[in-house]
């Protein structure tokens, strides 16, 4: 794609309705912002005579905003318009850097400034520039104080914006700015884009402090949040028709969510937690039967082939090579986790000339169970517990008479146990992964009821009551003997 640059690497970050693209590209010495129009890439540093680093957003007029390098290793927000690059934030004692992240068709610009280091470093403050006037925006609310370091990632032509940041407790918060006032979209969320009607798309189930692969996707409009069944992807854009573009980080693949006459539904299956190496068909996965339906609502038959799933998932189906108009077929998905933790993937089907996808999510858990031949366990009789914790695990156990030192058990194995007292026992397994030590990475528990031996008669015997009855019988016998002796003396 690089035409006028002498470097070899480039990255497109934004596109407008005319197909103009902006981003950054390497030159022989450093990295510059570019504008790509009609097959020609323009180096914005070269055309303006001012250093640039990256273009981050572009509007329909071809105006670009982004950042440029400045001394001290910080950045300054810039606007490129009609061949001129403007520094939006000349040096000021109130901040040390700035970045312009979005621009709409009315020329409203938003981004953030960075201030001097305090407890946290750097500190971001969101801003908006409209008609040449710069305004600092309020910080979004969080659980334990305001969200800090919010980054504005989207703006529509009404000036509504979306941003994401963390509150002091470490929870991620997506926010939407309406008339300059932020509204919180909830804990463990991020917000990425907003369309002309004010519909926001973002992630849910975002882990505290650290990123995670098992995120969800939501849309928000007019105070109503709706889950979109797209597990494991990060949405990056939404258009006015409600189409969503999303990137699957684990699979390194992009997906487009949109209405179609050919459907693969649902768009996501969530299996929940399943034991390692055990097919989900042997348990009760969250998705129940975990089936997907391919339907053809078009006017002609479509070719169907390449019905496949990614690693840890397998499929069976009744789809013909040609699916008739108005017909449907069923695809069953099985999850067999090969390792511990979240495992995201996808089912893909080539139908017609398009590849359709259902995104898959499950989590591998430690398998710990009682051998079926040992039911029910009895006192003074051995029973066996088996476990499987996945590759790289070392474990320790506790509970009843099964107590072992840390890291003394292998990743999988079995243990024969004998208990001498009838009771309910909870056996625990704690497993570490890798060589770092520290707290256990995962655990499992198994509750076993150890019973007394069954009685030989028709029912159970209360030994204490039996002793009482035998004592009373002996007393009665002695009393009868005295009575008989007295009667003999009277005669």
C-alpha positions as CSV (number, residue, x, y, z in Angstrom):
1,X,0.0,0.0,0.0
2,X,2.9,2.4,0.5
3,X,3.4,4.5,-2.6
4,X,5.3,7.6,-1.6
5,X,7.1,6.2,1.4
6,X,10.4,4.5,1.3
7,X,9.7,2.3,4.3
8,X,8.2,-1.2,4.2
9,X,5.5,-1.2,7.0
10,X,2.2,0.6,7.2
11,X,-1.0,0.3,9.3
12,X,-4.4,1.7,8.3
13,X,-6.5,2.8,11.2
14,X,-9.5,4.7,9.9
15,X,-11.5,5.1,6.6
16,X,-14.2,7.5,5.5
17,X,-17.1,7.1,3.1
18,X,-15.0,8.1,0.1
19,X,-12.5,5.3,0.8
20,X,-9.7,7.7,2.1
21,X,-7.6,5.9,4.7
22,X,-5.3,7.2,7.4
23,X,-2.8,5.5,9.7
24,X,0.9,5.4,10.0
25,X,3.8,4.1,7.9
26,X,7.5,3.7,8.3
27,X,10.0,5.9,6.4
28,X,13.7,5.3,6.2
29,X,14.2,7.1,9.5
30,X,11.0,7.1,11.6
31,X,7.2,6.7,11.4
32,X,4.8,9.3,9.8
33,X,1.1,9.8,9.5
34,X,-0.3,9.2,6.0
35,X,-3.4,9.9,3.9
36,X,-4.3,7.4,1.2
37,X,-6.5,8.7,-1.6
38,X,-7.2,7.1,-5.0
39,X,-4.3,4.8,-4.8
40,X,-1.8,7.4,-3.7
41,X,-0.3,7.6,-0.2
42,X,0.7,11.1,1.0
43,X,3.2,11.5,3.8
44,X,1.6,14.1,6.1
45,X,5.0,15.1,7.5
46,X,6.4,15.7,4.1
47,X,3.5,17.7,2.7
48,X,3.2,19.9,5.8
49,X,6.8,20.2,6.9
50,X,5.8,19.3,10.4
51,X,6.6,16.0,12.2
52,X,3.7,13.5,12.5
53,X,3.5,10.1,14.0
54,X,0.0,8.6,13.2
55,X,-3.4,9.5,11.8
56,X,-6.1,8.0,14.1
57,X,-9.4,9.2,12.6
58,X,-10.7,10.8,9.4
59,X,-14.1,12.5,8.5
60,X,-15.9,12.8,5.1
61,X,-14.0,16.0,4.2
62,X,-10.7,14.1,4.5
63,X,-9.6,15.9,7.7
64,X,-7.3,13.8,9.8
65,X,-6.6,13.9,13.5
66,X,-3.9,12.0,15.3
67,X,-0.6,12.6,17.1
68,X,2.9,14.0,16.4
69,X,6.1,13.5,18.4
70,X,7.5,16.2,20.6
71,X,10.5,16.5,22.9
72,X,10.6,14.3,26.0
73,X,9.1,11.4,24.3
74,X,5.5,12.6,24.5
75,X,2.9,13.3,21.8
76,X,0.9,16.3,20.7
77,X,-2.6,16.3,19.2
78,X,-2.7,17.3,15.5
79,X,-5.2,18.1,12.8
80,X,-4.5,17.8,9.1
81,X,-6.8,19.8,6.8
82,X,-6.3,21.1,3.3
83,X,-2.6,20.4,3.3
84,X,-1.8,22.0,6.6
85,X,-1.0,20.2,9.9
86,X,-2.0,22.2,13.0
87,X,-0.7,21.6,16.5
88,X,-3.9,21.6,18.6
89,X,-2.1,21.9,22.0
90,X,0.9,24.3,22.2
91,X,3.0,23.7,25.3
92,X,1.2,24.6,28.5
93,X,2.1,24.1,32.2
94,X,-1.2,22.3,32.6
95,X,-0.3,19.3,30.5
96,X,2.7,17.6,29.0
97,X,1.2,15.8,26.0
98,X,-2.0,15.3,24.0
99,X,-3.6,12.9,21.5
100,X,-6.6,13.6,19.2
101,X,-8.5,10.3,18.8
102,X,-11.8,11.2,16.9
103,X,-13.3,13.7,14.5
104,X,-16.8,14.0,13.1
105,X,-18.2,15.5,9.9
106,X,-18.9,18.8,11.7
107,X,-15.2,19.1,12.6
108,X,-15.7,18.3,16.3
109,X,-12.5,16.8,17.6
110,X,-12.0,14.9,20.9
111,X,-9.1,13.1,22.6
112,X,-7.1,13.4,25.8
113,X,-4.3,15.4,27.3
114,X,-1.7,14.0,29.7
115,X,-0.8,15.9,32.8
116,X,2.2,15.9,35.2
117,X,2.7,12.6,37.1
118,X,0.8,12.3,40.4
119,X,0.1,9.0,42.2
120,X,-0.7,7.6,38.7
121,X,1.4,8.5,35.7
122,X,0.4,9.7,33.3
123,X,-3.0,11.2,34.0
124,X,-5.4,11.5,31.0
125,X,-8.1,14.2,30.8
126,X,-10.6,14.0,28.0
127,X,-11.2,17.1,25.8
128,X,-13.4,18.3,23.0
129,X,-12.7,21.0,20.5
130,X,-15.7,22.6,18.7
131,X,-15.6,25.7,16.6
132,X,-12.1,26.4,17.8
133,X,-13.0,26.3,21.5
134,X,-11.4,23.6,23.7
135,X,-13.3,22.2,26.6
136,X,-12.2,19.7,29.2
137,X,-14.8,17.0,29.6
138,X,-15.8,15.6,33.0
139,X,-14.5,12.2,34.1
140,X,-17.0,9.3,33.9
141,X,-18.3,7.8,37.1
142,X,-17.1,4.5,38.5
143,X,-17.8,2.3,41.5
144,X,-15.1,3.7,43.8
145,X,-14.7,7.2,42.5
146,X,-14.3,8.6,39.0
147,X,-12.9,6.6,36.1
148,X,-9.3,7.7,35.4
149,X,-7.5,7.8,32.1
150,X,-10.6,7.6,29.9
151,X,-9.8,7.3,26.2
152,X,-12.5,8.6,23.7
153,X,-12.8,6.0,20.9
154,X,-15.8,7.1,18.9
155,X,-17.9,10.1,18.0
156,X,-21.0,10.6,15.8
157,X,-22.2,13.7,13.9
158,X,-24.4,14.7,16.8
159,X,-21.3,15.0,19.0
160,X,-22.1,12.0,21.1
161,X,-19.0,10.2,22.2
162,X,-17.9,6.9,23.8
163,X,-14.9,6.3,26.1
164,X,-13.4,3.6,28.3
165,X,-11.2,3.6,31.4
166,X,-10.8,2.1,34.8
167,X,-12.0,3.2,38.2
168,X,-9.8,3.3,41.3
169,X,-11.0,-0.2,42.2
170,X,-9.6,-1.6,38.9
171,X,-13.0,-2.2,37.2
172,X,-13.2,-1.2,33.5
173,X,-16.0,1.1,32.6
174,X,-17.4,2.1,29.2
175,X,-19.1,5.5,29.0
176,X,-21.2,7.5,26.6
177,X,-21.0,11.3,26.5
178,X,-24.4,12.9,25.7
179,X,-24.2,16.7,25.5
180,X,-20.8,16.6,27.2
181,X,-22.0,14.6,30.2
182,X,-20.8,11.0,30.7
183,X,-23.2,8.1,31.5
184,X,-21.7,4.9,32.9
185,X,-22.4,1.7,31.0
186,X,-21.5,-0.5,33.9
187,X,-18.6,-2.3,35.5
188,X,-16.5,-4.7,33.5
189,X,-17.5,-2.9,30.2
190,X,-15.7,-1.0,27.5
191,X,-17.2,1.1,24.7
192,X,-15.7,1.3,21.3
193,X,-18.0,2.9,18.7
194,X,-21.2,4.8,18.3
195,X,-23.4,5.3,15.1
196,X,-25.6,8.2,14.0
197,X,-28.6,7.0,16.0
198,X,-26.6,6.9,19.2
199,X,-26.3,3.1,19.3
200,X,-23.1,2.1,21.2
201,X,-21.2,-1.2,20.8
202,X,-18.7,-2.5,23.3
203,X,-17.4,-5.4,25.4
204,X,-19.0,-6.9,28.5
205,X,-17.4,-9.3,31.0
206,X,-14.1,-7.5,30.9
207,X,-11.8,-8.9,33.6
208,X,-10.7,-6.6,36.4
209,X,-7.2,-5.3,36.0
210,X,-6.2,-7.7,33.2
211,X,-7.6,-8.5,29.7
212,X,-9.4,-11.8,29.1
213,X,-10.4,-13.8,26.1
214,X,-13.9,-14.7,27.2
215,X,-15.5,-11.3,26.7
216,X,-19.0,-10.6,25.5
217,X,-20.5,-7.9,23.2
218,X,-23.3,-5.6,23.9
219,X,-25.2,-2.7,22.2
220,X,-26.6,0.2,24.2
221,X,-29.2,2.7,23.1
222,X,-31.4,5.2,25.0
223,X,-30.7,3.5,28.4
224,X,-31.2,-0.1,27.2
225,X,-28.4,-2.5,27.0
226,X,-28.8,-5.6,24.9
227,X,-26.5,-8.6,24.7
228,X,-25.2,-9.6,21.3
229,X,-24.3,-13.3,21.2
230,X,-20.7,-12.8,19.9
231,X,-18.5,-14.4,22.6
232,X,-14.7,-13.8,22.6
233,X,-14.5,-10.8,20.2
234,X,-13.6,-7.1,20.5
235,X,-16.1,-4.9,18.5
236,X,-14.4,-2.0,16.7
237,X,-17.2,-0.4,14.7
238,X,-21.0,-0.2,14.1
239,X,-22.7,1.4,11.1
240,X,-26.1,3.1,10.8
241,X,-27.6,-0.2,9.7
242,X,-26.4,-1.8,13.0
243,X,-23.8,-4.0,11.3
244,X,-20.9,-4.7,13.7
245,X,-17.3,-5.4,12.8
246,X,-15.4,-7.3,15.5
247,X,-11.9,-8.9,15.8
248,X,-11.3,-12.3,17.5
249,X,-8.0,-11.8,19.3
250,X,-7.3,-15.5,20.0
251,X,-8.2,-16.7,16.5
252,X,-6.6,-13.6,14.9
253,X,-9.7,-13.1,12.6
254,X,-12.2,-10.4,11.8
255,X,-16.0,-11.0,11.8
256,X,-18.9,-9.0,10.4
257,X,-22.3,-9.3,12.2
258,X,-25.2,-8.4,9.9
259,X,-28.7,-9.6,8.8
260,X,-28.8,-12.1,5.9
261,X,-31.2,-14.4,4.0
262,X,-28.8,-17.2,4.8
263,X,-28.5,-17.6,8.5
264,X,-26.3,-19.5,11.0
265,X,-28.0,-19.2,14.4
266,X,-27.3,-18.7,17.2
267,X,-24.2,-16.5,16.5
268,X,-22.6,-17.8,19.7
269,X,-22.6,-20.9,21.9
270,X,-21.4,-20.8,25.5
271,X,-20.6,-24.2,27.0
272,X,-19.5,-23.1,30.5
273,X,-17.0,-25.1,32.5
274,X,-16.3,-28.7,31.4
275,X,-13.9,-31.2,32.8
276,X,-10.6,-31.6,30.9
277,X,-10.7,-34.3,28.2
278,X,-14.4,-35.1,28.8
279,X,-16.8,-34.4,25.9
280,X,-19.5,-31.9,26.8
281,X,-22.1,-34.4,25.6
282,X,-21.4,-36.4,28.8
283,X,-22.3,-33.4,31.0
284,X,-24.8,-30.5,31.1
285,X,-23.2,-27.6,29.2
286,X,-24.7,-24.2,29.5
287,X,-25.9,-24.2,25.9
288,X,-28.0,-27.4,26.5
289,X,-28.1,-29.4,23.3
290,X,-25.5,-27.0,21.8
291,X,-26.9,-27.1,18.3
292,X,-26.7,-24.5,15.5
293,X,-29.1,-24.2,12.6
294,X,-28.2,-23.3,9.1
295,X,-31.2,-21.9,7.2
296,X,-31.7,-20.8,3.6
297,X,-34.4,-18.1,3.2
298,X,-33.2,-17.2,-0.3
299,X,-35.0,-18.1,-3.5
300,X,-32.6,-20.8,-4.6
301,X,-30.6,-23.7,-3.3
302,X,-27.1,-23.0,-1.9
303,X,-24.0,-25.1,-1.8
304,X,-22.9,-26.1,1.7
305,X,-19.4,-27.4,2.5
306,X,-16.5,-27.1,5.0
307,X,-18.5,-27.4,8.2
308,X,-15.7,-27.3,10.7
309,X,-14.8,-26.0,14.2
310,X,-11.5,-24.9,15.7
311,X,-9.4,-26.9,18.2
312,X,-11.2,-28.3,21.3
313,X,-14.5,-28.3,19.4
314,X,-16.0,-30.9,17.1
315,X,-19.1,-31.1,14.9
316,X,-21.6,-33.5,13.5
317,X,-24.4,-32.3,11.1
318,X,-27.1,-33.4,8.7
319,X,-26.5,-30.6,6.2
320,X,-26.7,-31.7,2.5
321,X,-24.3,-30.6,-0.1
322,X,-27.0,-28.4,-1.5
323,X,-29.5,-26.8,0.9
324,X,-32.8,-26.1,-0.8
325,X,-34.6,-22.8,-0.7
326,X,-36.7,-22.5,2.5
327,X,-34.8,-25.5,4.1
328,X,-32.6,-25.8,7.1
329,X,-30.2,-28.3,8.7
330,X,-28.7,-28.8,12.2
331,X,-25.1,-28.8,13.3
332,X,-24.2,-30.2,16.8
333,X,-21.1,-28.9,18.5
334,X,-19.2,-30.8,21.2
335,X,-16.6,-29.2,23.4
336,X,-13.8,-31.4,24.7
337,X,-11.3,-29.1,26.6
338,X,-7.7,-30.0,26.2
339,X,-6.4,-27.6,28.8
340,X,-7.4,-25.6,31.8
341,X,-9.2,-22.2,31.5
342,X,-11.1,-20.3,28.8
343,X,-11.0,-21.8,25.3
344,X,-12.6,-19.7,22.6
345,X,-13.1,-20.8,19.0
346,X,-15.5,-20.8,16.1
347,X,-17.7,-23.0,14.0
348,X,-17.5,-22.0,10.3
349,X,-19.7,-23.0,7.4
350,X,-19.2,-22.2,3.7
351,X,-22.7,-21.5,2.4
352,X,-23.2,-20.1,-1.0
353,X,-20.3,-17.7,-1.6
354,X,-19.9,-16.6,2.0
355,X,-18.3,-18.2,5.1
356,X,-20.7,-17.9,8.1
357,X,-19.6,-18.3,11.7
358,X,-20.9,-19.1,15.2
359,X,-18.4,-18.1,17.9
360,X,-17.7,-20.7,20.6
361,X,-16.7,-20.3,24.2
362,X,-16.0,-22.8,27.0
363,X,-13.6,-23.3,29.9
364,X,-11.6,-26.4,30.9
365,X,-11.8,-27.4,34.5
366,X,-10.1,-30.0,36.7
367,X,-11.8,-33.5,36.5
368,X,-12.2,-35.1,39.9
369,X,-14.6,-38.0,40.4
370,X,-15.3,-41.2,42.3
371,X,-14.9,-44.4,40.4
372,X,-18.3,-45.7,39.6
373,X,-17.5,-49.2,40.9
374,X,-17.0,-47.8,44.4
375,X,-20.6,-46.5,44.9
376,X,-21.6,-46.4,47.6
377,X,-18.3,-46.1,49.6
378,X,-18.3,-48.0,52.9
379,X,-16.1,-47.7,56.0
380,X,-13.0,-49.8,56.1
381,X,-13.4,-50.6,52.4
382,X,-11.2,-48.9,49.8
383,X,-12.6,-46.6,47.2
384,X,-10.8,-44.7,44.4
385,X,-10.7,-41.1,43.4
386,X,-9.4,-40.2,39.9
387,X,-8.3,-36.7,38.7
388,X,-7.1,-35.0,35.6
389,X,-5.8,-31.4,35.9
390,X,-4.2,-30.8,32.4
391,X,-0.8,-30.4,31.0
392,X,1.9,-28.8,33.3
393,X,0.0,-29.2,36.5
394,X,1.3,-30.3,39.9
395,X,-1.2,-30.7,42.7
396,X,-1.7,-31.4,46.4
397,X,-4.7,-32.9,48.2
398,X,-6.5,-32.5,51.4
399,X,-9.6,-34.0,53.1
400,X,-10.2,-37.1,55.2
401,X,-7.1,-39.4,55.1
402,X,-5.9,-38.0,51.8
403,X,-3.4,-35.2,52.6
404,X,-0.3,-34.6,50.5
405,X,2.4,-31.9,50.4
406,X,2.3,-29.1,47.8
407,X,3.2,-30.1,44.3
408,X,3.5,-33.8,45.2
409,X,0.8,-35.1,42.9
410,X,1.1,-35.4,39.1
411,X,-1.3,-33.7,36.6
412,X,-3.4,-36.9,36.4
413,X,-3.8,-40.0,38.5
414,X,-5.8,-42.0,41.0
415,X,-5.8,-42.5,44.7
416,X,-7.3,-45.4,46.7
417,X,-8.6,-44.3,50.1
418,X,-10.0,-46.1,53.1
419,X,-11.9,-44.3,55.8
420,X,-12.7,-45.9,59.2
421,X,-15.5,-43.6,60.3
422,X,-18.8,-43.1,58.6
423,X,-19.1,-39.4,57.6
424,X,-19.3,-36.9,54.8
425,X,-15.8,-36.1,53.5
426,X,-14.8,-33.2,51.3
427,X,-11.7,-34.0,49.3
428,X,-9.9,-31.0,47.7
429,X,-7.3,-30.8,45.0
430,X,-5.2,-27.6,44.5
431,X,-3.0,-27.4,41.4
432,X,-0.2,-25.2,40.2
433,X,0.7,-24.5,36.6
434,X,4.2,-23.6,35.5
435,X,7.3,-23.1,37.8
436,X,6.4,-19.8,39.4
437,X,4.8,-21.1,42.5
438,X,2.6,-18.8,44.5
439,X,-1.1,-19.3,45.0
440,X,-2.8,-22.4,43.5
441,X,-4.0,-21.7,39.9
442,X,-7.0,-23.9,40.1
443,X,-8.8,-26.3,42.4
444,X,-11.6,-28.9,42.6
445,X,-13.6,-30.5,45.3
446,X,-15.4,-33.9,45.6
447,X,-17.9,-34.7,48.4
448,X,-18.0,-38.4,49.3
449,X,-20.4,-39.9,51.8
450,X,-18.8,-42.9,53.5
451,X,-21.5,-45.2,54.8
452,X,-21.5,-47.8,57.6
453,X,-21.8,-51.5,56.5
454,X,-25.3,-52.6,55.6
455,X,-27.1,-54.7,58.2
456,X,-27.9,-58.4,57.5
457,X,-31.5,-58.1,58.6
458,X,-34.5,-56.4,57.2
459,X,-33.7,-53.1,58.8
460,X,-31.1,-51.2,60.8
461,X,-30.5,-51.9,64.5
462,X,-30.0,-49.2,67.2
463,X,-27.3,-50.8,69.4
464,X,-28.0,-48.5,72.4
465,X,-31.7,-49.4,72.4
466,X,-30.9,-53.1,72.0
467,X,-28.8,-52.9,75.1
468,X,-31.6,-51.3,77.0
469,X,-34.1,-54.0,76.0
470,X,-31.7,-56.8,77.0
471,X,-31.2,-55.1,80.4
472,X,-34.9,-54.8,81.0
473,X,-35.4,-58.5,80.0
474,X,-32.8,-59.5,82.6
475,X,-34.5,-57.5,85.3
476,X,-37.8,-59.1,84.5
477,X,-36.3,-62.6,84.6
478,X,-34.8,-62.0,88.0
479,X,-38.2,-60.6,89.3
480,X,-40.1,-63.7,88.1
481,X,-37.5,-66.0,89.7
482,X,-38.1,-64.3,93.1
483,X,-41.9,-64.6,92.8
484,X,-41.6,-68.3,92.1
485,X,-39.3,-68.8,95.1
486,X,-41.6,-66.9,97.4
487,X,-44.6,-69.0,96.3
488,X,-42.7,-72.2,97.1
489,X,-41.9,-71.1,100.6
490,X,-45.5,-70.2,101.3
491,X,-46.5,-73.7,100.4
